Amino acid sequence: MREYLPSTTGIGSVPHTEIKKSLSLVTSSVLIPFWTQHPKRSPFEMMIPQYSENLPYLTVEGGGKRIFLTNPEKDSYKQLERFYEASLKDDYIEKLGSISEEYARGLYAFLKWLKSLKKRLPLIKIHTTGPFTFTLGLNFEDNSPIYSDNQIREAAFTLLKAKSLWQIKTFKPYCKDCILFLDEPILAAIGSYPMLTDEVVVETLRNFIKAIKDEENEILVGVHCCGNTDWSLLVRSGINIISFDAYFYGDTLLLYADHLREFVENGGILAFGIIPTDGDKTVTETYGSLEERLEGLVQKLSAKGVNLPRDQILVTPSCGTGSLSVPAAETVFRLLSSFSHEFANR
């Protein structure tokens, strides 16, 4: 992959309800294209519901506006037994991992576009909501997070693994390499969850990534967190890419220079979310100001002994653009396209 870097890609969500317009915007702005999530089109495309299909005990109300799990004790965990039986079959990735078009219109539009190219792209990016954000963001009917039930939590991890593998198998024919981002915004609030000790975070991510790589060993896995977190935990988890909000939280990485030095020396990639997805900041920045900010952060890392080669750099928006207006999102991608143009011509 490093022969294609530095490069640009995006985080999944966009504010558009017209899929063709968002596809055109993304594919004309980034060097590593990705499929788009459309939370304003449908609640099913929000980051928890989008990956919830086929989870035992799932209840959907109001066209996806409310989803929750019923109490598994009511049927003595029989649905869970059937889920695990399905997970042991040869076709489990298709049966459990497939994402329907109603839940991901952007995915199917992207797939159609890839097929129309009649060639394999060097790289594409796919994404799955991470295990912590999913299990702490989805509740039982009593409003307790499904993370609190050990058996359901593990079933959810199995489901998310299948969702990731299904995407890899779906898109693999159309690219030479594939990048998978696990979206974990909840890691910015890790201190609010006493059960999430350092060891739990590291081991959970490590085991989740290993389960994917055991079946797709060439996949590159990144974790995206758009807030401040303990970045050393991500380094220790064995991921390939750290995706972070470099605009607002870039300096927080300097606190973990020793860990980042090891990460970079082992080939780890930093995805700098240097283009702000805060509407007010977006309109005041230019390519020049953001490029200067990026170079300044790279130099600060270098001063701490983290010497980052250019072929270990990605540039992205700081987060998804789904909460922005369409014009603001288009500004984000216009700025991103300037980095794409610069990198493509180096």
BELVEN-V597480 format. One record per helix or strand of 3 or more residues. SS is the DSSP state (A for helix, B for strand). FROM is the first residue (numbers start at 1). LEN is the number of residues. Records with the same first field share a line. If there is no record, write none. Layout:
SS: FROM-LEN ; FROM-LEN
//
This chain:
A: 2-3 ; 19-9 ; 43-3 ; 49-3 ; 62-3 ; 72-4 ; 78-10 ; 92-6 ; 101-3 ; 105-13 ; 131-7 ; 146-3 ; 150-25 ; 185-8 ; 198-16 ; 231-6 ; 246-20 ; 279-6 ; 287-17 ; 310-3 ; 326-19
B: 58-4 ; 66-4 ; 121-9 ; 175-9 ; 220-6 ; 241-4 ; 269-7 ; 313-5
//
